[in-house]
């Protein structure tokens, strides 16, 4: 298959921008791009990109897709309060809930310019079907590159952890299920649509034994490691009281810093923490909307970048980031940094890099994704920025990041159109949204049947 996008403004992220140029795609790869008129390629499909900005596909590096089914609850809670309210609801989920929630969540991501997404699924109630397979099936249908992180918790309340015992697993069961997930699903090939990571949930829900054994398993299998860290001051206090260490120091002790690791949130970091992340190549996933929604704070993103630490973006689970589009997180990241550090803290192009190359680095795919250049996968988004209002902003990257991002005109994943004309093309768009609504109703019903109080849907 040959495809040529012509007459388009190109922001490749790596390299100079092209005010009017073309991108030629052969198969699932970018074959050529440059300034000037599009080449005449016999048999190629030609797309007129007039009035559009071409960027790499956006990469989402932290999510909880199952949470689409539990949005709008515990609206005024801190993280620990929010988790305490929702763990019992999530304990009722089954594979049908997960598939419906993931279908809606992935469709929403695609409609905001996302071409690759991770997902951190860490609750596996017994007897509810294959929850990981349920979300993998949804990702195949929607057509996004998918990096599910097989999460886990083994530290229930009876052992000093935060989650109720009903939602945790035994250490041996976790390791066996995680190894089986990697063996069954992980595809390390350069064009891979599916890669699996190993992801114990957090220091307040996973034991030291689970953390160290998971790291050993991931490195034996050659896959990446992911967890939550330093999201709130409550977490820092928990780590000091239980381990006598701050969160990053605790991770270092457990062998959890390195270029194969990325950490979600990383809000409360000291100067020494940032230095350790930069020195070890440990990545972070910045989730500004979720951190704001839960009152967790503002991550020191501009300082991390200045010191050479890698940062990507994440929308986080929809239950703490209701209906948040990934493209909008570029704007949130920029505004949060400027609100804290001043107008030079983060530029529009740095925000775009967080959402593309920064995310690709977190997932270990910087050689395949995150920039527009020959030889990389043809994951490309065209943003229409010439409308009667948007045309007043001469700089299209500024228009994309500073303003509300428009629905993308085209989203290609490996040269295949997942979104075209602002509409999802892989599955019926309304059906995807309805799947999420059904998942919500089913989860609330299952939770009520099990007597879980939070399922009363008390919103405050």
Secondary structure, 3 states (H helix, E strand, C coil): CEEEEEEEEEECCCCCCEEEEEEEEECCEEEEEEECCCCCCCCCEEEECCCEEEEECEEECCCCHHHHHHCCCCCCCCHHHHHHHHHHHHCCCCHHHHHHHHHHHHHHHHCCCEEEEEEEECCCCCCCCCHHHHHHHHHHHHCCEEEEEEEECCCEHHHCCCECHHHCCCHHHHHHHHHHHHHHHCCCCCCCCECCEEEECCCCCCCHHHHHHHHHHHHHHCCCEEEEECCCHHHHHHHHHHHCCCHHHHHHHCCCCCCCEEEEECCCCCHHHHHHHHHHCCEEEECHHHHHHCCCCCCCHHHHHHCCCCEEECCCCCCCCCCCCHHHHHHHHHHHHHHHHCCCCCCHHHHHHHHHHHHHHHCCCCCCCCCCCCCCECCEEEEECCCCCHHHCCCHHHHHHHCCCCCEEEEEECCEEEEECCEECCCCHHHHHHHHHHHHHHHHHHHHHCCCHHHHCCCC
